[in-house]
Amino acid sequence: PSRVCTPPNDTMYIVIGVGSGILVLGLLVGCLIVRHFKRKVALMEQFANMKLPENVQQVIEEIHGSVLHETGGQICQYIPELSTLTAEQANKFGIVICDLQGNIYKVGDTAEVHTIQSTCKVLLFCLALMEKGK
């Protein structure tokens, strides 16, 4: 007995077309995901391989000295942790940098306990610049 093959109809073409479209879309999404993670890995490698200047301690001491006496502005009252600070507490200022080798560079009021609040914005801004190639 012979098998009879039915000729394709419109429904079969639609199913094949939709299936092919889903496959192509899946491949595109997969390529975009791989590309995204390759960029993230490259960015992390770039960040991990960054070197601080040899005179990092001198640099942070100069920065600290140049802005130490800047005491303008107001203490934020809408942030509970900051609203209870005295003027003396609010004017504490220190810089600490730890490199990937574990070396610690510091200057100023680095033993004081404080909240980080918006200081993380600087790091996020640097990461954004690195991400966009600036």
Disulfide bonds with the S-S distance in Angstrom:
none
